[in-house]
Amino acid sequence: MIVVAKVGSSSITTELGEIDEAAIAKFCAEVAALRRIGHRVIMVTSGAIAAGLPALGLESARPRDAVSLQAVSAVGQSRLMRVYDAALAEDGLIGGQVLLAPLDFTVRQQYLHARSTITRLLELGVVPVVNENDAIADDEIRFGDNDRLAALVAHLVAADLLVLLTDQPGLLTGDPRLDDGASLIEEIVEVDHTLEAMAGGTGSERGSGGMASKLAAAKIAAWSGVRAVIAQADRSNVLVEAVSGTAGVGTVVVPRRRRLPARKLWIAFAVGSSGTVVVDEGARRALLERGVSLLPAGVTGVKGSFEANEPVELAGPDGRIFAKGLCRLDAAGLREVAGRQTSELPEGVTHEVVHRDDLVVLP
């Protein structure tokens, strides 16, 4: 089995933002336990920025600008890997650093290179230790949190299981700080708006995620055909129990039967929408039931400003979003041809607003 295990900054750093070597040692020991029973493991870790802050004396005044955070990450990443290397070596394992950026998932050649590199590391018996390449990441094009990165890595390598480790036992029915009766939701068949609202907002000051980002990542994994488990990082034997399916280990998100192709997964989850295209009821039904391309004749409105080939959301007459895709026209050009039949389009204008190969129907 291929397991992708992700741990966040709040689980591997102290309150002061310093690396918690004991927490990393536990994480690595859990990985070693999986390796001993024959599983291959990819570690996804946050913590570079959190680790760099105390090294630069900035733990009491975390910078907010992107350039400073990138510089802090460059300092912290090497320190973070040094601790991982030492902890893995205690169990006779070798770690291999892999820094990824969103373009590694959106550009086909880079996607194949990333997959080949990680696959080869696994073949060599190395434990890949993955993080976002924060030091050079474009602030406009980034994952935003390593939960989503972990889910995309799980898709990249066709993993069997994604484990998202956090400081909570999983998704709870309420905030345990406010609700003494909050209980663990042990299984989720479909992530819906109710569950997303229940997950709440972002996490701690030391991390960029939170339960909401973990649930979103689990949703990506489910659409990739990968089982996901959200569990507590300091739980004993958490990774082995997640693999074995031990009851109560955390919140299990059941994978969908149909695995979304990499390109459509990227369209659906890896990039934000630049605008909204409103369609009539006939076009909505055709897209949902027949899987056709969206034509200009079905468009009734355009919201936002976007360039050609940028992602847009598709909404029906009631305003409800039901799909997402890459629009082949820019916003201004689409407004000019909206509602026109194909025979009425000016010469040279594409007949498809969103081609079916670039369209993802959302639940």
C-alpha positions in Angstrom: 0.0 0.0 0.0 1.1 3.5 -0.7 0.4 5.9 2.1 0.7 9.7 2.0 0.9 11.0 5.6 0.7 14.8 6.2 1.5 16.6 9.5 0.9 20.3 10.0 3.0 23.1 11.6 0.9 23.1 14.8 1.7 19.4 15.4 5.5 19.6 15.0 6.4 23.0 16.5 6.2 24.4 20.0 4.1 27.4 21.0 7.2 29.5 20.4 7.4 28.3 16.8 10.5 26.2 17.4 10.7 22.7 15.9 9.4 20.0 18.3 12.0 17.3 17.8 10.0 14.8 19.9 6.9 15.3 17.8 8.9 14.8 14.5 10.6 11.7 16.1 7.1 10.2 16.8 5.9 10.9 13.3 9.0 9.3 11.8 8.7 6.3 14.1 5.1 5.9 12.9 6.3 5.9 9.3 9.0 3.3 10.2 6.3 1.1 11.7 4.4 1.2 8.4 7.6 0.5 6.5 8.3 -2.6 8.6 5.0 -4.2 7.6 5.6 -3.6 3.9 4.0 -0.2 3.1 5.5 2.6 1.2 5.1 6.0 2.7 5.4 9.6 1.5 5.6 12.3 4.2 4.2 15.7 3.6 5.2 18.2 6.2 4.6 21.9 7.0 6.8 23.8 9.3 9.5 25.6 7.2 8.2 29.1 8.0 7.5 28.2 11.6 11.0 26.7 12.0 12.7 29.7 10.4 11.1 32.3 12.6 13.0 31.6 15.9 16.3 31.2 13.9 15.9 34.8 12.7 14.5 36.1 16.1 11.1 36.8 14.6 9.0 34.4 16.6 7.2 37.2 18.4 6.5 39.3 15.3 5.7 37.0 12.4 6.1 38.9 9.1 3.0 39.3 6.9 4.5 40.2 3.6 5.1 37.4 1.1 8.8 38.2 0.4 9.8 38.0 4.1 7.9 34.8 4.6 9.7 33.3 1.6 13.0 34.3 3.1 12.0 32.8 6.5 11.0 29.6 4.7 14.4 29.3 3.0 16.1 29.5 6.5 13.6 27.1 8.1 13.4 24.4 5.4 17.0 23.2 5.9 16.6 23.2 9.7 13.4 21.2 9.3 15.0 18.6 7.0 17.9 18.2 9.4 15.6 17.1 12.1 13.7 14.8 9.7 16.9 13.2 8.5 18.1 12.5 12.0 14.8 11.1 13.2 14.4 8.8 10.1 18.0 7.6 10.5 17.1 6.4 14.0 15.0 3.7 12.4 17.5 3.1 9.6 15.5 5.1 7.0 16.7 7.7 4.4 14.7 10.8 3.7 14.6 12.6 0.4 13.5 16.2 0.2 10.9 17.0 -2.5 9.8 20.6 -2.9 6.8 21.1 -5.1 4.9 24.0 -6.6 1.4 24.2 -8.2 3.0 24.3 -11.7 4.3 20.8 -11.0 0.7 19.7 -11.2 -0.6 21.9 -13.9 2.1 21.5 -16.6 2.0 18.0 -18.0 5.7 17.5 -18.4 6.5 18.7 -14.8 3.7 16.5 -13.5 5.3 13.5 -15.1 8.7 14.5 -13.8 7.4 14.9 -10.2 5.6 11.5 -10.4 8.7 9.8 -11.8 11.0 11.3 -9.1 8.8 10.3 -6.2 8.2 6.9 -7.6 11.9 6.3 -8.1 12.6 7.4 -4.5 10.1 4.8 -3.3 11.7 2.2 -5.4 15.0 3.0 -3.8 13.6 2.6 -0.3 13.7 6.3 0.4 11.0 8.1 2.3 10.1 11.2 0.3 9.6 14.3 2.5 7.4 16.7 0.6 6.8 20.4 1.3 5.6 23.3 -0.8 8.5 25.3 -2.3 7.6 28.3 -0.3 11.0 30.1 -0.9 10.2 30.7 -4.5 6.4 30.3 -4.7 4.5 32.9 -6.6 2.0 34.4 -4.1 -0.6 34.4 -6.8 -0.1 30.7 -7.7 0.4 28.5 -4.6 -1.3 25.7 -2.8 -2.2 27.9 0.2 -1.8 25.0 2.6 -0.1 21.6 2.7 -3.4 19.7 3.2 -4.3 20.3 -0.5 -0.7 19.6 -1.5 -0.9 16.2 0.3 -4.2 15.4 -1.5 -2.7 16.2 -4.9 0.4 14.1 -4.1 -1.9 11.2 -3.2 -3.5 11.6 -6.6 -0.1 12.0 -8.3 1.2 8.6 -7.0 -2.2 6.8 -7.0 -1.9 6.3 -3.3 -4.2 4.0 -1.4 -4.5 6.1 1.7 -4.1 9.8 2.7 -3.7 10.5 6.4 -4.0 14.1 7.6 -2.6 14.5 11.1 -3.8 17.4 13.2 -4.3 18.4 16.8 -7.9 17.2 16.9 -9.2 13.5 16.9 -10.9 14.2 13.6 -14.0 16.2 12.5 -16.2 16.7 15.5 -20.0 17.6 15.6 -19.1 20.9 17.4 -16.2 23.0 18.8 -15.0 21.0 21.8 -13.9 24.3 23.4 -17.6 25.4 23.4 -19.5 22.2 23.3 -18.8 19.5 25.9 -21.0 17.1 24.0 -19.1 17.3 20.7 -18.4 13.9 19.3 -16.2 12.4 16.6 -17.8 11.9 13.1 -16.2 8.5 12.3 -17.2 8.2 8.6 -18.1 10.6 5.8 -19.6 9.2 2.6 -19.9 12.6 0.8 -18.5 16.0 1.8 -21.3 18.5 1.6 -21.9 22.1 2.6 -23.2 21.2 6.1 -20.0 19.4 6.9 -17.9 22.1 5.4 -19.7 24.7 7.6 -19.1 22.4 10.6 -15.4 22.3 9.9 -15.1 26.0 10.5 -12.2 28.3 9.6 -8.4 28.3 9.8 -6.3 26.8 12.5 -3.5 28.2 14.7 -1.1 31.0 14.2 1.6 28.5 13.5 -0.2 26.9 10.6 -2.2 28.0 7.5 -4.7 25.2 7.6 -7.3 24.0 10.1 -10.1 21.5 10.0 -11.7 23.2 7.0 -8.6 22.7 4.8 -8.3 19.1 6.0 -11.9 18.4 5.0 -11.3 20.1 1.6 -8.2 17.9 1.1 -10.1 14.8 2.1 -12.7 15.8 -0.5 -9.9 16.0 -3.2 -8.7 12.6 -2.2 -12.2 11.1 -2.4 -12.5 12.4 -5.9 -9.1 10.8 -6.6 -10.4 7.4 -5.4 -8.2 7.6 -2.3 -9.4 6.9 1.2 -8.6 9.7 3.6 -8.4 9.7 7.4 -8.3 12.9 9.5 -6.7 11.9 12.8 -4.8 13.2 15.9 -1.0 13.5 15.5 -0.2 12.5 19.0 -2.4 9.4 19.1 -0.3 6.3 19.6 0.1 4.1 16.5 -2.1 6.5 14.5 -0.7 5.6 11.1 -0.8 1.8 11.6 -4.4 2.1 12.9 -5.4 4.3 10.0 -4.0 1.8 7.5 -5.7 -1.1 9.3 -9.0 0.7 9.6 -9.2 0.7 13.4 -12.6 2.0 14.6 -12.4 5.5 16.1 -8.9 6.2 14.7 -10.3 9.5 13.2 -12.7 10.7 10.6 -12.7 8.5 7.5 -13.7 10.0 4.2 -14.9 7.3 1.8 -13.5 7.5 -1.7 -15.7 7.9 -4.7 -16.0 4.9 -7.1 -15.0 6.9 -10.1 -11.5 8.4 -10.0 -11.3 11.9 -11.5 -8.5 12.3 -14.1 -5.5 14.5 -13.1 -6.4 17.4 -15.4 -10.0 17.6 -14.2 -8.9 17.2 -10.6 -6.7 20.3 -11.1 -9.6 22.2 -12.7 -11.9 21.3 -9.8 -9.7 21.8 -6.8 -6.2 23.1 -7.5 -7.0 26.5 -8.9 -9.5 29.2 -7.9 -12.3 30.5 -10.1 -11.8 33.8 -12.0 -15.5 34.4 -12.7 -18.9 32.9 -13.1 -20.8 32.0 -16.3 -24.6 31.7 -15.9 -26.4 29.3 -18.2 -30.0 28.6 -19.0 -31.9 25.5 -17.8 -31.5 23.7 -21.0 -27.8 24.1 -21.1 -27.5 23.1 -17.4 -29.4 19.9 -18.0 -27.4 19.1 -21.1 -24.1 19.5 -19.3 -25.3 17.4 -16.3 -27.1 14.6 -18.2 -25.3 14.3 -21.5 -21.7 15.5 -20.7 -21.6 17.9 -23.6 -19.6 21.1 -24.1 -21.1 24.5 -23.2 -22.0 26.5 -26.3 -22.5 30.3 -26.5 -26.2 29.8 -27.1 -26.7 28.5 -23.5 -25.0 31.4 -21.8 -27.2 34.0 -20.2 -24.8 36.0 -18.1 -21.1 36.6 -17.3 -19.8 37.7 -13.9 -16.3 38.9 -13.2 -13.3 39.6 -15.4 -11.2 36.7 -16.7 -8.9 35.8 -19.6 -9.3 33.0 -22.0 -8.4 29.5 -20.7 -8.9 30.6 -17.0 -11.1 28.6 -14.7 -14.7 29.7 -14.2 -17.7 28.4 -12.2 -20.9 27.5 -14.0 -24.2 28.5 -12.4 -27.8 27.7 -13.4 -30.7 30.1 -13.6 -31.1 29.8 -9.8 -27.6 31.0 -9.2 -26.4 27.7 -7.8 -22.9 26.6 -8.9 -23.0 23.1 -10.5 -19.8 22.9 -12.5 -16.3 24.4 -13.1 -14.3 24.5 -16.2 -11.8 26.4 -18.3 -13.4 29.1 -20.4 -12.0 29.4 -24.0 -13.1 33.0 -24.3 -12.3 36.0 -22.1 -15.1 37.7 -20.2 -15.5 40.5 -22.7 -15.5 38.2 -25.7 -18.0 35.9 -24.0 -20.4 38.8 -23.2 -20.4 39.7 -26.9 -21.5 36.2 -28.1 -23.6 35.1 -25.1 -26.9 33.7 -26.3 -25.9 33.4 -30.0 -26.4 30.2 -32.0 -23.3 28.6 -33.5 -24.3 29.8 -37.0 -24.4 33.4 -35.7 -20.9 33.4 -34.3 -18.3 35.7 -36.0 -15.6 33.9 -38.0 -12.8 32.7 -35.9 -14.7 32.6 -32.6 -14.6 29.2 -30.9 -17.8 27.2 -30.9 -17.3 25.9 -27.3 -17.3 28.2 -24.3 -16.2 25.3 -22.1 -15.2 22.1 -23.8 -16.4 18.9 -22.1 -12.8 17.8 -21.6 -12.2 20.9 -19.5 -15.5 20.6 -17.5 -16.0 19.1 -14.1 -19.5 18.6 -12.7 -19.5 19.4 -8.9 -21.7 17.6 -6.3 
